[in-house]
Amino acid sequence: MNNKFGVDSFIWAESFSEKDLWIIPKAKELGFEVIDFAISNPFTFPTEKVKESLKETGIDCVCTTTLTECPNSWRCKLCRMGIFDQKTSYSGRMELGR
């Protein structure tokens, strides 16, 4: 098993938005290998800009959120945005689609 040293974006931003993109290179600068995005609102989460910054920075990511199994929940919105993979379990742990 290859464990990575990571940090949660929630320590800097309660609801990650475009103004918080600086967190990605800062996490890398601090020596973290992975960043966990606490997605409190998938409707305002800057998916494309985050994916671009992750690529530029070279840091990996996972995402955490609280979702229900209801097909009309935020989970479906996350699938359409390419953030949440339908095959991912409901554990709340997922990888940002690249």
Accessible surface in RSA format (square Angstrom, percent):
REM  Atomic radii and reference values for relative SASA: ProtOr
REM  Chains: A
REM  Algorithm: Lee & Richards
REM  Probe-radius: 1.40
REM  Slices: 20
REM RES _ NUM      All-atoms   Total-Side   Main-Chain    Non-polar    All polar
REM                ABS   REL    ABS   REL    ABS   REL    ABS   REL    ABS   REL
RES MET A   1   217.77 112.8 127.75  84.5  90.02 214.3 124.75 106.1  93.01 123.2
RES ASN A   2   129.06  89.0 100.46  97.1  28.59  68.8  37.89  91.2  91.17  88.1
RES ASN A   3   118.80  81.9  92.87  89.7  25.93  62.4  33.75  81.2  85.04  82.2
RES LYS A   4   100.04  48.8  71.68  44.0  28.36  67.5  45.72  41.2  54.31  57.9
RES PHE A   5   125.11  62.6 118.61  73.5   6.50  16.9 123.36  74.8   1.75   5.0
RES GLY A   6    33.84  41.7   0.00   N/A  33.84  41.7   9.06  24.9  24.77  55.5
RES VAL A   7    18.59  12.2   9.29   8.4   9.30  22.4  16.58  14.4   2.01   5.5
RES ASP A   8    48.23  33.8  44.19  44.0   4.04   9.6  20.86  49.1  27.37  27.3
RES SER A   9     0.17   0.1   0.17   0.2   0.00   0.0   0.00   0.0   0.17   0.2
RES PHE A  10   110.48  55.3 100.91  62.5   9.57  24.9 100.91  61.2   9.57  27.4
RES ILE A  11   119.15  67.8  81.95  61.1  37.20  89.7  89.25  64.3  29.91  81.2
RES TRP A  12    78.68  31.6  42.93  20.8  35.75  83.9  28.42  15.2  50.27  81.5
RES ALA A  13     8.53   7.8   2.00   3.1   6.53  14.9   8.11  11.4   0.42   1.1
RES GLU A  14   131.26  75.4 121.60  92.0   9.66  23.0  35.20  68.1  96.06  78.4
RES SER A  15    53.15  44.9  43.75  58.4   9.40  21.7  31.64  67.4  21.51  30.1
RES PHE A  16     4.64   2.3   0.12   0.1   4.52  11.8   0.12   0.1   4.52  12.9
RES SER A  17    30.19  25.5  30.19  40.3   0.00   0.0  25.99  55.3   4.20   5.9
RES GLU A  18    94.01  54.0  86.50  65.4   7.51  17.9  29.29  56.7  64.71  52.8
RES LYS A  19   158.94  77.5 131.03  80.4  27.91  66.4 115.70 104.1  43.24  46.1
RES ASP A  20     8.00   5.6   8.00   8.0   0.00   0.0   0.00   0.0   8.00   8.0
RES LEU A  21    38.00  21.2  36.34  26.0   1.66   4.2  36.58  25.7   1.41   3.8
RES TRP A  22   127.00  51.0 115.25  55.8  11.75  27.6 109.28  58.3  17.72  28.7
RES ILE A  23     0.12   0.1   0.12   0.1   0.00   0.0   0.12   0.1   0.00   0.0
RES ILE A  24     0.00   0.0   0.00   0.0   0.00   0.0   0.00   0.0   0.00   0.0
RES PRO A  25    64.13  46.7  60.38  55.0   3.74  13.6  60.97  50.3   3.16  19.6
RES LYS A  26    72.49  35.4  70.18  43.1   2.32   5.5  35.47  31.9  37.02  39.4
RES ALA A  27     0.00   0.0   0.00   0.0   0.00   0.0   0.00   0.0   0.00   0.0
RES LYS A  28    89.30  43.6  80.75  49.5   8.56  20.4  47.39  42.7  41.91  44.6
RES GLU A  29   128.64  73.9  92.59  70.1  36.04  85.8  47.18  91.3  81.45  66.5
RES LEU A  30    90.89  50.6  63.21  45.2  27.68  69.6  67.69  47.5  23.20  62.4
RES GLY A  31    46.87  57.8   0.00   N/A  46.87  57.8  32.76  89.9  14.11  31.6
RES PHE A  32    32.48  16.2  30.45  18.9   2.03   5.3  30.45  18.5   2.03   5.8
RES GLU A  33    85.06  48.8  79.98  60.5   5.07  12.1  30.32  58.6  54.74  44.7
RES VAL A  34    24.00  15.8  24.00  21.7   0.00   0.0  24.00  20.9   0.00   0.0
RES ILE A  35     0.00   0.0   0.00   0.0   0.00   0.0   0.00   0.0   0.00   0.0
RES ASP A  36    15.52  10.9  15.18  15.1   0.34   0.8   9.59  22.6   5.94   5.9
RES PHE A  37     0.00   0.0   0.00   0.0   0.00   0.0   0.00   0.0   0.00   0.0
RES ALA A  38    17.72  16.3  16.66  25.7   1.06   2.4  17.45  24.6   0.27   0.7
RES ILE A  39     4.72   2.7   0.30   0.2   4.42  10.7   2.08   1.5   2.63   7.1
RES SER A  40    54.71  46.2  35.55  47.4  19.17  44.2  43.31  92.2  11.41  16.0
RES ASN A  41    49.36  34.0  46.03  44.5   3.33   8.0   7.92  19.1  41.44  40.1
RES PRO A  42     0.00   0.0   0.00   0.0   0.00   0.0   0.00   0.0   0.00   0.0
RES PHE A  43   110.43  55.2  81.25  50.3  29.18  75.9  81.25  49.3  29.18  83.5
RES THR A  44    80.70  57.4  62.44  63.3  18.27  43.5  65.86  88.5  14.84  22.4
RES PHE A  45     9.93   5.0   1.38   0.9   8.55  22.2   1.38   0.8   8.55  24.5
RES PRO A  46    18.93  13.8   6.30   5.7  12.62  45.9  18.93  15.6   0.00   0.0
RES THR A  47    10.68   7.6   7.86   8.0   2.82   6.7   7.86  10.6   2.82   4.3
RES GLU A  48   117.21  67.3 111.28  84.2   5.93  14.1  65.69 127.1  51.52  42.1
RES LYS A  49    98.23  47.9  95.14  58.4   3.10   7.4  45.36  40.8  52.87  56.3
RES VAL A  50     0.00   0.0   0.00   0.0   0.00   0.0   0.00   0.0   0.00   0.0
RES LYS A  51    50.29  24.5  44.06  27.0   6.23  14.8  21.44  19.3  28.84  30.7
RES GLU A  52   107.77  61.9 100.52  76.0   7.24  17.2  32.88  63.6  74.89  61.1
RES SER A  53    16.32  13.8  15.45  20.6   0.87   2.0   9.19  19.6   7.14  10.0
RES LEU A  54     1.79   1.0   1.05   0.7   0.75   1.9   1.05   0.7   0.75   2.0
RES LYS A  55   176.45  86.1 154.73  94.9  21.72  51.7 102.54  92.3  73.91  78.7
RES GLU A  56   134.38  77.2  94.06  71.2  40.32  96.0  48.49  93.8  85.89  70.1
RES THR A  57    29.91  21.3  10.06  10.2  19.85  47.3  12.28  16.5  17.63  26.7
RES GLY A  58    52.45  64.7   0.00   N/A  52.45  64.7  33.69  92.4  18.76  42.0
RES ILE A  59     0.99   0.6   0.00   0.0   0.99   2.4   0.27   0.2   0.72   1.9
RES ASP A  60    50.03  35.0  49.62  49.4   0.41   1.0  13.97  32.9  36.06  36.0
RES CYS A  61     7.41   5.6   0.85   0.9   6.56  15.4   0.00   0.0   7.41   8.0
RES VAL A  62    31.69  20.9  31.69  28.7   0.00   0.0  31.69  27.5   0.00   0.0
RES CYS A  63     0.00   0.0   0.00   0.0   0.00   0.0   0.00   0.0   0.00   0.0
RES THR A  64    47.92  34.1  46.76  47.4   1.16   2.8  45.89  61.6   2.03   3.1
RES THR A  65    12.79   9.1   1.77   1.8  11.02  26.3   6.83   9.2   5.96   9.0
RES THR A  66   129.85  92.4 111.62 113.2  18.23  43.4  86.46 116.1  43.40  65.6
RES LEU A  67    40.09  22.3   8.32   6.0  31.78  79.9  12.60   8.9  27.49  74.0
RES THR A  68    85.04  60.5  77.95  79.0   7.09  16.9  81.91 110.0   3.12   4.7
RES GLU A  69   123.60  71.0 104.00  78.7  19.60  46.7  32.01  61.9  91.60  74.8
RES CYS A  70    59.93  45.3  50.17  56.0   9.76  22.9  26.51  67.2  33.43  36.0
RES PRO A  71   100.03  72.9  89.04  81.2  10.99  39.9  94.34  77.9   5.69  35.4
RES ASN A  72   139.56  96.2 104.98 101.4  34.58  83.3  31.06  74.8 108.50 104.9
RES SER A  73    24.52  20.7   8.88  11.8  15.64  36.0  19.15  40.8   5.36   7.5
RES TRP A  74    94.59  38.0  92.99  45.0   1.60   3.8  74.77  39.9  19.83  32.2
RES ARG A  75    19.33   8.1  19.33   9.9   0.00   0.0   1.99   2.7  17.34  10.5
RES CYS A  76    30.76  23.3  29.94  33.4   0.81   1.9  10.77  27.3  19.98  21.5
RES LYS A  77    56.92  27.8  56.81  34.9   0.12   0.3   6.35   5.7  50.57  53.9
RES LEU A  78     0.00   0.0   0.00   0.0   0.00   0.0   0.00   0.0   0.00   0.0
RES CYS A  79    26.51  20.1  10.31  11.5  16.19  38.1  10.60  26.9  15.90  17.1
RES ARG A  80   176.93  74.3 138.07  70.4  38.86  92.5  78.53 107.3  98.40  59.6
RES MET A  81    43.90  22.7  26.00  17.2  17.90  42.6  34.76  29.6   9.14  12.1
RES GLY A  82    34.57  42.6   0.00   N/A  34.57  42.6  30.52  83.8   4.05   9.1
RES ILE A  83     1.08   0.6   0.00   0.0   1.08   2.6   0.31   0.2   0.77   2.1
RES PHE A  84     8.70   4.4   2.44   1.5   6.26  16.3   3.24   2.0   5.46  15.6
RES ASP A  85    67.96  47.6  59.11  58.8   8.85  20.9  29.10  68.5  38.86  38.8
RES GLN A  86   114.85  64.2  98.94  72.3  15.91  37.9  49.88 106.2  64.97  49.3
RES LYS A  87   181.65  88.6 146.42  89.8  35.23  83.9  99.13  89.2  82.52  87.9
RES THR A  88    33.89  24.1  22.15  22.5  11.74  28.0  19.99  26.9  13.90  21.0
RES SER A  89    67.82  57.3  54.70  73.0  13.12  30.2  52.95 112.8  14.87  20.8
RES TYR A  90   102.30  47.8  73.57  41.9  28.73  74.8  57.81  43.4  44.49  54.8
RES SER A  91    87.03  73.5  42.24  56.4  44.79 103.2  49.68 105.8  37.34  52.3
RES GLY A  92    15.86  19.6   0.00   N/A  15.86  19.6  15.34  42.1   0.52   1.2
RES ARG A  93   127.54  53.6 122.76  62.6   4.78  11.4  51.30  70.1  76.24  46.2
RES MET A  94     6.24   3.2   0.45   0.3   5.79  13.8   6.24   5.3   0.00   0.0
RES GLU A  95   127.62  73.3 117.14  88.6  10.48  24.9  33.67  65.1  93.95  76.7
RES LEU A  96     6.22   3.5   0.00   0.0   6.22  15.6   0.00   0.0   6.22  16.7
RES GLY A  97    28.68  35.4   0.00   N/A  28.68  35.4  28.64  78.6   0.04   0.1
RES ARG A  98   170.68  71.7  99.65  50.8  71.02 169.1  81.61 111.5  89.07  54.0
END  Absolute sums over single chains surface
CHAIN  1 A     6030.2       4665.2       1365.0       3337.0       2693.2
END  Absolute sums over all chains
TOTAL          6030.2       4665.2       1365.0       3337.0       2693.2
